[in-house]
Amino acid sequence: MSKKIGLFYGTQTGNTESDAEKIRDEFGGDLVTLHPIYEADTSTFDEYELLIIGSPTWDIGQLQSDWESFLPDLDQIDFSGKLVAYFGDGDQYGYAENFQDAMGILEEKISQRGGKTVGYWPTEGYDFEQSRALKNGKFVGLALDEGSQSDLTDERIKTWVAQLKTEFGL
C-alpha cells in the first residue's frame, strides 16, 4: 500500500491554507490530501499513518479558532504509530514573546496521544524571544512568517518537504 499523507490545517486569513497547498504541490502527485480542520472529524485522522498539521498562531500565543474548537477532539484520537510533521505561520516581530506557540501547543497535545514528531526545523534566520514550539533547540516544525519573511516561504517549504520525504520514508 502506498503511503498517503493527511494534511490538516486551520487558517484565519488564508496564509496557512496557501502554505498547505504549496506543501501539497511540493510533494507532487496526489500524495497529500488537504483537510481544513473545520471539516474534519476524529475518524479522518485514522485514514493516515503520515500526518502534517498546520496552524497559525493567533492573537497572543493562541490557537487559530478552528483548531481551538477541535482541540478537545484530539483527546479521542490515538496517534500511536503515526509520524506527524507540523508547520505554522507566525509573526516573529509583532509577537516575539510567543512566536509559533500554536504549533507547539498542537505538537505537545498530539505527542501526548502517541504521535511521533518529525520535521524539526532550525531557528537560524528568525528573530524572536520565546516560543512554545521549541524543543531541543529547534522548532517542532516548519516556522513560516508571511508578514515579514514571505520571500523565504517557497524555499523553506521546498527544503522542508525534501526533509520530510526522507523522514516519512517516501
Backbone as a printed PyTorch tensor [residue, N CA C, xyz], in Angstrom:
tensor([[[  0.8420,  -1.1920,   0.0000],
         [  0.0000,   0.0000,   0.0000],
         [  0.8840,   1.2500,   0.0000]],

        [[  0.6010,   2.1470,  -0.8930],
         [  1.4040,   3.3670,  -0.9240],
         [  1.0040,   4.2610,   0.2430]],

        [[  1.9740,   4.9830,   0.7240],
         [  1.7210,   5.8640,   1.8550],
         [  1.0490,   7.1400,   1.3860]],

        [[  0.0010,   7.5070,   2.1030],
         [ -0.6910,   8.7560,   1.8370],
         [ -0.5010,   9.6730,   3.0410]],

        [[ -0.5550,  10.9550,   2.7940],
         [ -0.3530,  11.9460,   3.8430],
         [ -1.6410,  12.7510,   3.9930]],

        [[ -2.1070,  12.8680,   5.2320],
         [ -3.2310,  13.7450,   5.5290],
         [ -2.6900,  15.0510,   6.0780]],

        [[ -3.0190,  16.1550,   5.4320],
         [ -2.5810,  17.4670,   5.8930],
         [ -3.7970,  18.1970,   6.4500]],

        [[ -3.7820,  18.4180,   7.7540],
         [ -4.8790,  19.0640,   8.4700],
         [ -4.4420,  20.4760,   8.8530]],

        [[ -5.2720,  21.4610,   8.5210],
         [ -4.8670,  22.8390,   8.7930],
         [ -6.0710,  23.6850,   9.1990]],

        [[ -5.7490,  24.7280,   9.9050],
         [ -6.7010,  25.7930,  10.1860],
         [ -6.1300,  27.0640,   9.6040]],

        [[ -6.9710,  27.9610,   9.1600],
         [ -6.4810,  29.2090,   8.5780],
         [ -7.3980,  30.3450,   9.0080]],

        [[ -6.8240,  31.4950,   9.2150],
         [ -7.6090,  32.6530,   9.6240],
         [ -7.6980,  33.6670,   8.4850]],

        [[ -6.5440,  33.9720,   7.8770],
         [ -6.5080,  34.9840,   6.8200],
         [ -6.2450,  34.3610,   5.4500]],

        [[ -6.0230,  33.0500,   5.4000],
         [ -5.7540,  32.3740,   4.1410],
         [ -4.2980,  31.9910,   3.9380]],

        [[ -3.3870,  32.5590,   4.7340],
         [ -1.9630,  32.2450,   4.5640],
         [ -1.6600,  30.7720,   4.8240]],

        [[ -2.2170,  30.2110,   5.8790],
         [ -1.9180,  28.8150,   6.2050],
         [ -2.5080,  27.8850,   5.1540]],

        [[ -3.6720,  28.2160,   4.6340],
         [ -4.2510,  27.4190,   3.5580],
         [ -3.3550,  27.4710,   2.3200]],

        [[ -2.8800,  28.6490,   1.9770],
         [ -1.9830,  28.8100,   0.8310],
         [ -0.6990,  28.0020,   1.0420]],

        [[ -0.1430,  28.0460,   2.2510],
         [  1.0680,  27.2690,   2.5520],
         [  0.7810,  25.7720,   2.4760]],

        [[ -0.3780,  25.3440,   2.9380],
         [ -0.7620,  23.9270,   2.8630],
         [ -0.7930,  23.4700,   1.4080]],

        [[ -1.3400,  24.3160,   0.5390],
         [ -1.3920,  23.9800,  -0.8860],
         [  0.0070,  23.8910,  -1.4820]],

        [[  0.8950,  24.8100,  -1.0820],
         [  2.2800,  24.7690,  -1.5690],
         [  2.9850,  23.4960,  -1.0990]],

        [[  2.7460,  23.1040,   0.1480],
         [  3.3450,  21.8730,   0.6780],
         [  2.8290,  20.6730,  -0.1090]],

        [[  1.5280,  20.6190,  -0.3180],
         [  0.9460,  19.5300,  -1.1050],
         [  1.5840,  19.4700,  -2.4890]],

        [[  1.6730,  20.5980,  -3.1550],
         [  2.2130,  20.6460,  -4.5100],
         [  3.6850,  20.2430,  -4.5360]],

        [[  4.4250,  20.6040,  -3.5100],
         [  5.8510,  20.2670,  -3.4450],
         [  6.0530,  18.7560,  -3.3030]],

        [[  5.1440,  18.0730,  -2.6460],
         [  5.2280,  16.6100,  -2.5540],
         [  4.9750,  15.9640,  -3.9120]],

        [[  4.2040,  16.6370,  -4.7630],
         [  3.9260,  16.1320,  -6.1060],
         [  2.8780,  15.0360,  -6.0920]],

        [[  2.3170,  14.7790,  -7.2730],
         [  1.3190,  13.7240,  -7.3900],
         [  0.1200,  13.9680,  -6.5000]],

        [[ -0.4990,  12.8670,  -6.0800],
         [ -1.6670,  13.0010,  -5.2000],
         [ -1.3830,  12.3360,  -3.8610]],

        [[ -0.1650,  12.5780,  -3.3760],
         [  0.3050,  12.0000,  -2.1230],
         [ -0.3740,  12.6370,  -0.9070]],

        [[ -0.6440,  13.9450,  -1.0000],
         [ -1.1510,  14.7120,   0.1400],
         [ -2.6080,  15.1020,  -0.1000]],

        [[ -3.4520,  14.8220,   0.8900],
         [ -4.8460,  15.2580,   0.8590],
         [ -5.0320,  16.3490,   1.9020]],

        [[ -5.5770,  17.4800,   1.4770],
         [ -5.8080,  18.6040,   2.3880],
         [ -7.1370,  18.4450,   3.1120]],

        [[ -7.1060,  18.7310,   4.4110],
         [ -8.3100,  18.6860,   5.2460],
         [ -8.3800,  19.9560,   6.0840]],

        [[ -9.2390,  20.9180,   5.7190],
         [ -9.4600,  22.0380,   6.6430],
         [-10.0140,  21.4540,   7.9430]],

        [[ -9.4510,  21.8320,   9.0650],
         [ -9.8110,  21.1870,  10.3380],
         [-11.2920,  21.3920,  10.6640]],

        [[-11.9090,  22.4810,  10.2060],
         [-13.3310,  22.6820,  10.4950],
         [-14.2130,  21.6640,   9.7820]],

        [[-13.6830,  20.9880,   8.7470],
         [-14.4460,  19.9580,   8.0340],
         [-14.1120,  18.5490,   8.5090]],

        [[-13.0490,  18.4120,   9.2880],
         [-12.5670,  17.0790,   9.6810],
         [-13.3020,  16.5750,  10.9200]],

        [[-13.2740,  15.2500,  11.0900],
         [-13.6910,  14.6790,  12.3690],
         [-12.6120,  13.6880,  12.7950]],

        [[-12.7680,  13.1430,  13.9780],
         [-11.6910,  12.3080,  14.5330],
         [-11.3850,  11.1060,  13.6490]],

        [[-12.3770,  10.5450,  12.9870],
         [-12.1400,   9.3580,  12.1620],
         [-11.2940,   9.6610,  10.9300]],

        [[-11.2920,  10.9170,  10.4890],
         [-10.4890,  11.2790,   9.3190],
         [ -9.0060,  11.0280,   9.5790]],

        [[ -8.5700,  11.2350,  10.8180],
         [ -7.1640,  11.0320,  11.1680],
         [ -6.7740,   9.5530,  11.0580]],

        [[ -7.7460,   8.6460,  11.2640],
         [ -7.4750,   7.2120,  11.2240],
         [ -7.0580,   6.7300,   9.8390]],

        [[ -7.3680,   7.5130,   8.8160],
         [ -7.0860,   7.1050,   7.4370],
         [ -5.6060,   7.2250,   7.0730]],

        [[ -4.8110,   7.8540,   7.9410],
         [ -3.4190,   8.1620,   7.6010],
         [ -2.4590,   7.6920,   8.6900]],

        [[ -1.2710,   7.2310,   8.2490],
         [ -0.1920,   6.9970,   9.2060],
         [  0.8190,   8.1390,   9.1490]],

        [[  0.7180,   8.9770,   8.1010],
         [  1.5680,  10.1540,   7.9450],
         [  0.6880,  11.3930,   7.9890]],

        [[  1.0130,  12.3000,   8.9010],
         [  0.1970,  13.4950,   9.0890],
         [  1.0490,  14.7530,   9.0160]],

        [[  0.4530,  15.8140,   8.4990],
         [  1.0260,  17.1510,   8.5870],
         [ -0.0580,  18.0340,   9.2060]],

        [[  0.3370,  18.7820,  10.2240],
         [ -0.5900,  19.6180,  10.9820],
         [ -0.1560,  21.0760,  10.8310]],

        [[ -1.0660,  21.9510,  10.3880],
         [ -0.7220,  23.3500,  10.1910],
         [ -1.6710,  24.2960,  10.8970]],

        [[ -1.0850,  25.3040,  11.5480],
         [ -1.9080,  26.3040,  12.2180],
         [ -1.1390,  27.6100,  12.3600]],

        [[ -1.8110,  28.7290,  12.1360],
         [ -1.1840,  29.9920,  12.5050],
         [ -1.3090,  30.1970,  14.0160]],

        [[ -0.3940,  30.9600,  14.5640],
         [ -0.5590,  31.4000,  15.9490],
         [ -1.3930,  32.6670,  15.8780]],

        [[ -2.4660,  32.6960,  16.6400],
         [ -3.4190,  33.7860,  16.5550],
         [ -3.4040,  34.5960,  17.8320]],

        [[ -3.6440,  35.8770,  17.6940],
         [ -3.6730,  36.7850,  18.8210],
         [ -2.3690,  36.6320,  19.6070]],

        [[ -2.4230,  36.4810,  20.9060],
         [ -1.1890,  36.3940,  21.7000],
         [ -0.9650,  34.9510,  22.1010]],

        [[ -0.3240,  34.2050,  21.2200],
         [  0.0640,  32.8260,  21.5250],
         [ -1.0840,  31.8380,  21.5410]],

        [[ -2.1480,  32.1030,  20.8030],
         [ -3.3140,  31.2250,  20.8410],
         [ -3.4620,  30.4200,  19.5560]],

        [[ -4.2110,  29.3270,  19.6820],
         [ -4.5420,  28.5250,  18.5230],
         [ -5.5130,  29.2840,  17.6200]],

        [[ -5.4340,  28.9940,  16.3510],
         [ -6.4160,  29.5070,  15.3950],
         [ -7.7780,  28.9510,  15.8270]],

        [[ -8.8570,  29.6800,  15.5840],
         [-10.1620,  29.3570,  16.1760],
         [-10.6830,  27.9610,  15.8190]],

        [[-10.4760,  27.4980,  14.5820],
         [-10.9550,  26.1600,  14.2230],
         [-10.1890,  25.0790,  15.0020]],

        [[ -8.8920,  25.2810,  15.1940],
         [ -8.1020,  24.3360,  15.9990],
         [ -8.5130,  24.4170,  17.4680]],

        [[ -8.8020,  25.6140,  17.9320],
         [ -9.2400,  25.7950,  19.3230],
         [-10.5040,  24.9760,  19.5700]],

        [[-11.4220,  25.0050,  18.6140],
         [-12.6620,  24.2360,  18.7420],
         [-12.4120,  22.7330,  18.6640]],

        [[-11.4180,  22.3250,  17.8650],
         [-11.1570,  20.8970,  17.6380],
         [-10.2560,  20.2900,  18.7180]],

        [[ -9.5740,  21.1240,  19.4790],
         [ -8.5730,  20.6410,  20.4510],
         [ -9.0930,  19.5320,  21.3720]],

        [[-10.3030,  19.6560,  21.9720],
         [-10.7940,  18.5710,  22.8320],
         [-10.9580,  17.2430,  22.0670]],

        [[-11.2680,  17.3200,  20.7640],
         [-11.4400,  16.1120,  19.9590],
         [-10.1280,  15.3450,  19.7900]],

        [[ -9.0040,  16.0410,  19.8710],
         [ -7.7120,  15.3580,  19.7360],
         [ -7.5370,  14.3000,  20.8210]],

        [[ -8.1970,  14.4970,  21.9640],
         [ -8.1160,  13.5150,  23.0610],
         [ -8.7830,  12.1930,  22.7030]],

        [[ -9.5790,  12.1720,  21.6510],
         [-10.2710,  10.9440,  21.2300],
         [ -9.4650,  10.1600,  20.1890]],

        [[ -8.3260,  10.7090,  19.7690],
         [ -7.5580,  10.1030,  18.6780],
         [ -6.3030,   9.4430,  19.2240]],

        [[ -6.0560,   8.2070,  18.7880],
         [ -4.8180,   7.5160,  19.1260],
         [ -3.8280,   7.7710,  17.9960]],

        [[ -2.7800,   8.5180,  18.2880],
         [ -1.7810,   8.8460,  17.2820],
         [ -0.6060,   7.8710,  17.2950]],

        [[ -0.6950,   6.7970,  18.0870],
         [  0.3900,   5.8250,  18.1650],
         [  0.7200,   5.2770,  16.7790]],

        [[  2.0150,   5.2100,  16.4770],
         [  2.4560,   4.6760,  15.1990],
         [  2.3720,   5.6770,  14.0570]],

        [[  1.8860,   6.8710,  14.3310],
         [  1.7800,   7.8830,  13.2740],
         [  2.9790,   8.8320,  13.3420]],

        [[  3.4990,   9.1630,  12.1700],
         [  4.5290,  10.1900,  12.0670],
         [  3.8200,  11.5060,  11.7810]],

        [[  4.1630,  12.5340,  12.5540],
         [  3.4450,  13.8040,  12.4660],
         [  4.4330,  14.9560,  12.2850]],

        [[  4.2160,  15.7180,  11.2280],
         [  5.0120,  16.9250,  10.9730],
         [  4.1110,  18.1430,  11.1750]],

        [[  4.7220,  19.2540,  11.5490],
         [  3.9720,  20.4680,  11.8650],
         [  4.5080,  21.6500,  11.0750]],

        [[  3.6200,  22.5710,  10.7420],
         [  4.0580,  23.8660,  10.2200],
         [  3.1200,  24.9200,  10.7700]],

        [[  3.6450,  26.1370,  10.8520],
         [  2.8290,  27.2170,  11.3800],
         [  3.2060,  28.5480,  10.7740]],

        [[  2.2530,  29.4520,  10.8150],
         [  2.5010,  30.8310,  10.4360],
         [  2.4930,  31.6660,  11.7100]],

        [[  3.4350,  32.5680,  11.7880],
         [  3.5110,  33.4390,  12.9520],
         [  4.1700,  34.7540,  12.5890]],

        [[  4.1470,  35.6710,  13.5260],
         [  4.7350,  36.9980,  13.3550],
         [  5.8400,  37.1530,  14.3910]],

        [[  7.0860,  36.9660,  13.9380],
         [  8.1970,  36.9660,  14.8810],
         [  8.5170,  38.3440,  15.4440]],

        [[  8.1230,  39.3930,  14.7550],
         [  8.4150,  40.7370,  15.2360],
         [  7.2750,  41.2850,  16.0910]],

        [[  6.0490,  41.1390,  15.6230],
         [  4.9020,  41.6490,  16.3670],
         [  4.6020,  40.8400,  17.6160]],

        [[  4.9620,  39.5360,  17.5730],
         [  4.6670,  38.6460,  18.7020],
         [  5.8900,  37.8060,  19.0380]],

        [[  6.9860,  38.4890,  19.2960],
         [  8.2700,  37.8210,  19.5540],
         [  8.2400,  36.9620,  20.8120]],

        [[  7.3310,  37.2770,  21.7330],
         [  7.2520,  36.5420,  23.0020],
         [  6.5440,  35.1980,  22.8630]],

        [[  5.7970,  35.0060,  21.7830],
         [  5.0630,  33.7440,  21.6140],
         [  4.9940,  33.3260,  20.1480]],

        [[  6.1180,  33.4980,  19.4550],
         [  6.2200,  33.1460,  18.0430],
         [  6.0000,  31.6430,  17.8700]],

        [[  5.0290,  31.2830,  17.0300],
         [  4.7450,  29.8790,  16.6900],
         [  4.1950,  29.0600,  17.8640]],

        [[  3.6240,  29.7000,  18.8530],
         [  3.0880,  28.9600,  20.0100],
         [  2.0390,  27.9240,  19.6030]],

        [[  1.1970,  28.2310,  18.6330],
         [  0.1330,  27.2890,  18.2360],
         [  0.7350,  25.9650,  17.7740]],

        [[  1.8170,  26.0320,  17.0170],
         [  2.4750,  24.8130,  16.5540],
         [  2.9440,  23.9910,  17.7640]],

        [[  3.4790,  24.6670,  18.7590],
         [  3.9330,  23.9800,  19.9670],
         [  2.7950,  23.3720,  20.7710]],

        [[  1.6790,  24.0770,  20.8560],
         [  0.5040,  23.5820,  21.5880],
         [ -0.0030,  22.2910,  20.9390]],

        [[ -0.1230,  22.2940,  19.6080],
         [ -0.6290,  21.1210,  18.9000],
         [  0.3640,  19.9560,  18.9830]],

        [[  1.6530,  20.2470,  18.8430],
         [  2.6580,  19.1840,  18.9130],
         [  2.6660,  18.5300,  20.2970]],

        [[  2.5440,  19.3410,  21.3290],
         [  2.5310,  18.8040,  22.6910],
         [  1.3470,  17.8670,  22.9030]],

        [[  0.1750,  18.2990,  22.4770],
         [ -1.0470,  17.5120,  22.6470],
         [ -0.9730,  16.2070,  21.8490]],

        [[ -0.5570,  16.2760,  20.5960],
         [ -0.5240,  15.0880,  19.7380],
         [  0.5770,  14.1260,  20.1830]],

        [[  1.6870,  14.6470,  20.6560],
         [  2.7550,  13.7830,  21.1990],
         [  2.2650,  13.0320,  22.4330]],

        [[  1.4930,  13.7080,  23.2740],
         [  0.9200,  13.0480,  24.4620],
         [ -0.0120,  11.9110,  24.0600]],

        [[ -0.5820,  11.9940,  22.8740],
         [ -1.5040,  10.9670,  22.3720],
         [ -0.7840,   9.9220,  21.5250]],

        [[  0.5690,   9.9510,  21.5160],
         [  1.3520,   8.9100,  20.8630],
         [  1.9820,   9.2600,  19.5380]],

        [[  1.7110,  10.4420,  18.9990],
         [  2.3000,  10.8280,  17.7130],
         [  3.7990,  11.0360,  17.8220]],

        [[  4.5360,  10.6090,  16.8060],
         [  5.9910,  10.7960,  16.7660],
         [  6.2920,  11.9910,  15.8670]],

        [[  6.9010,  13.0100,  16.4440],
         [  7.1890,  14.2440,  15.7180],
         [  8.3700,  14.0700,  14.7780]],

        [[  8.1820,  14.4950,  13.5290],
         [  9.2630,  14.5740,  12.5500],
         [  9.2360,  15.9790,  11.9520]],

        [[ 10.2830,  16.3170,  11.2030],
         [ 10.2800,  17.6100,  10.5200],
         [ 10.7360,  18.7740,  11.3630]],

        [[ 11.5920,  18.4980,  12.3590],
         [ 12.1380,  19.6070,  13.1610],
         [ 12.8370,  20.6100,  12.2480]],

        [[ 12.8230,  21.8670,  12.6520],
         [ 13.3210,  22.9490,  11.7990],
         [ 14.2430,  23.8610,  12.6090]],

        [[ 15.3960,  24.2770,  12.0420],
         [ 16.3380,  25.1300,  12.7770],
         [ 15.7850,  26.5310,  13.0550]],

        [[ 16.3120,  27.1620,  14.0830],
         [ 15.8710,  28.5140,  14.4580],
         [ 16.6960,  29.6040,  13.7820]],

        [[ 17.7680,  29.2360,  13.0810],
         [ 18.5850,  30.2380,  12.3960],
         [ 17.7400,  30.9890,  11.3780]],

        [[ 17.9570,  32.3040,  11.3200],
         [ 17.2380,  33.1250,  10.3520],
         [ 15.9510,  33.7150,  10.9100]],

        [[ 15.6870,  33.4670,  12.1750],
         [ 14.4930,  34.0280,  12.8230],
         [ 14.9390,  34.9330,  13.9620]],

        [[ 14.1060,  35.9000,  14.3090],
         [ 14.4050,  36.8430,  15.3810],
         [ 13.1870,  36.9070,  16.3000]],

        [[ 13.2430,  36.1720,  17.4150],
         [ 12.1070,  36.1150,  18.3350],
         [ 12.6340,  35.9170,  19.7520]],

        [[ 11.7710,  36.0940,  20.7230],
         [ 12.1620,  35.9730,  22.1300],
         [ 11.8980,  34.5760,  22.6790]],

        [[ 10.6620,  34.1150,  22.5200],
         [ 10.2360,  32.8410,  23.0940],
         [  9.2760,  32.1400,  22.1500]],

        [[  9.1840,  30.8090,  22.3380],
         [  8.2210,  30.0470,  21.5590],
         [  7.9300,  28.7270,  22.2520]],

        [[  6.6500,  28.3830,  22.3330],
         [  6.2620,  27.0620,  22.8510],
         [  6.5680,  25.9770,  21.8380]],

        [[  6.9750,  26.3720,  20.6240],
         [  7.2780,  25.4010,  19.5640],
         [  8.7460,  24.9760,  19.5690]],

        [[  9.5080,  25.4000,  20.5850],
         [ 10.9130,  24.9940,  20.6590],
         [ 11.0620,  23.7110,  21.4480]],

        [[ 11.8890,  22.8050,  20.9100],
         [ 12.2190,  21.5650,  21.6140],
         [ 13.6410,  21.1950,  21.2120]],

        [[ 14.4950,  21.0240,  22.1980],
         [ 15.8970,  20.6820,  21.9310],
         [ 16.5620,  21.6640,  20.9640]],

        [[ 16.2440,  22.9510,  21.1120],
         [ 16.9030,  23.9910,  20.3290],
         [ 16.3980,  24.1660,  18.9120]],

        [[ 15.3550,  23.4350,  18.5410],
         [ 14.7810,  23.5760,  17.2040],
         [ 13.2800,  23.7840,  17.3190]],

        [[ 12.6950,  24.2990,  16.2270],
         [ 11.2380,  24.3320,  16.1570],
         [ 10.7460,  22.9090,  15.9290]],

        [[  9.5660,  22.5800,  16.4720],
         [  8.9810,  21.2470,  16.2810],
         [  8.4760,  21.0640,  14.8490]],

        [[  8.5440,  22.1030,  14.0530],
         [  8.1120,  22.0200,  12.6630],
         [  8.5350,  23.2570,  11.8990]],

        [[  8.0340,  23.3750,  10.6900],
         [  8.4020,  24.4730,   9.8090],
         [  7.7600,  25.7780,  10.2680]],

        [[  8.5970,  26.7460,  10.6010],
         [  8.1280,  28.0590,  11.0490],
         [  8.1130,  29.0190,   9.8630]],

        [[  6.9310,  29.5250,   9.5510],
         [  6.7810,  30.4760,   8.4540],
         [  6.3060,  31.8150,   9.0030]],

        [[  6.7320,  32.8810,   8.3580],
         [  6.3290,  34.2260,   8.7570],
         [  5.9640,  34.9920,   7.4910]],

        [[  4.6950,  34.9060,   7.1200],
         [  4.2440,  35.5450,   5.8890],
         [  4.2720,  37.0640,   5.9910]],

        [[  4.2310,  37.5930,   7.2110],
         [  4.2290,  39.0440,   7.3830],
         [  5.5570,  39.6880,   7.0700]],

        [[  6.6590,  39.0850,   7.5010],
         [  7.9560,  39.7390,   7.3170],
         [  8.9840,  38.8970,   6.5660]],

        [[  8.6810,  37.6240,   6.2900],
         [  9.6400,  36.8040,   5.5500],
         [  8.9560,  35.9760,   4.4510]],

        [[  7.9360,  36.5250,   3.8340],
         [  7.2140,  35.7670,   2.8150],
         [  8.1190,  35.3970,   1.6410]],

        [[  9.1620,  36.1860,   1.4200],
         [ 10.0920,  35.8870,   0.3330],
         [ 10.8800,  34.5910,   0.5760]],

        [[ 10.8900,  34.1020,   1.8050],
         [ 11.6160,  32.8710,   2.1430],
         [ 10.7080,  31.6410,   2.1700]],

        [[  9.4030,  31.8450,   2.0880],
         [  8.4490,  30.7440,   2.2660],
         [  8.6500,  29.6190,   1.2650]],

        [[  8.7160,  29.9240,  -0.0110],
         [  8.8010,  28.8660,  -1.0260],
         [ 10.0520,  28.0080,  -0.8430]],

        [[ 11.1880,  28.6500,  -0.5950],
         [ 12.4390,  27.9020,  -0.4080],
         [ 12.3920,  27.0750,   0.8790]],

        [[ 11.8230,  27.6440,   1.9260],
         [ 11.6960,  26.8910,   3.1850],
         [ 10.8200,  25.6530,   2.9840]],

        [[  9.7060,  25.8140,   2.2790],
         [  8.8090,  24.6780,   2.0290],
         [  9.5250,  23.6150,   1.2060]],

        [[ 10.2410,  24.0330,   0.1850],
         [ 10.9680,  23.0900,  -0.6720],
         [ 11.9730,  22.2760,   0.1570]],

        [[ 12.7430,  22.9460,   0.9830],
         [ 13.7500,  22.2810,   1.8240],
         [ 13.0840,  21.3470,   2.8270]],

        [[ 12.0150,  21.8210,   3.4620],
         [ 11.3290,  21.0410,   4.4920],
         [ 10.6740,  19.8030,   3.9080]],

        [[ 10.0260,  19.9360,   2.7520],
         [  9.3710,  18.7830,   2.1250],
         [ 10.4130,  17.7320,   1.7290]],

        [[ 11.5690,  18.1620,   1.2370],
         [ 12.6410,  17.2040,   0.9160],
         [ 13.0540,  16.4460,   2.1780]],

        [[ 13.1630,  17.1650,   3.2850],
         [ 13.4950,  16.5520,   4.5820],
         [ 12.4040,  15.5540,   4.9920]],

        [[ 11.1350,  15.9660,   4.8460],
         [ 10.0180,  15.1070,   5.2290],
         [  9.9400,  13.8380,   4.3850]],

        [[ 10.2370,  13.9560,   3.1000],
         [ 10.2040,  12.7720,   2.2490],
         [ 11.1260,  11.6880,   2.8160]],

        [[ 12.2960,  12.1000,   3.2890],
         [ 13.2280,  11.1540,   3.9190],
         [ 12.6690,  10.6470,   5.2320]],

        [[ 12.2220,  11.5480,   6.0850],
         [ 11.7370,  11.1520,   7.4140],
         [ 10.4530,  10.3230,   7.3470]],

        [[  9.6470,  10.5550,   6.3260],
         [  8.4210,   9.7790,   6.1120],
         [  8.7040,   8.4520,   5.4040]],

        [[  9.9390,   8.3060,   4.8990],
         [ 10.2900,   7.0780,   4.1940],
         [  9.6460,   6.9690,   2.8220]],

        [[  9.5380,   8.0930,   2.1220],
         [  8.8990,   8.1150,   0.7980],
         [  9.9460,   8.0640,  -0.3130]]])
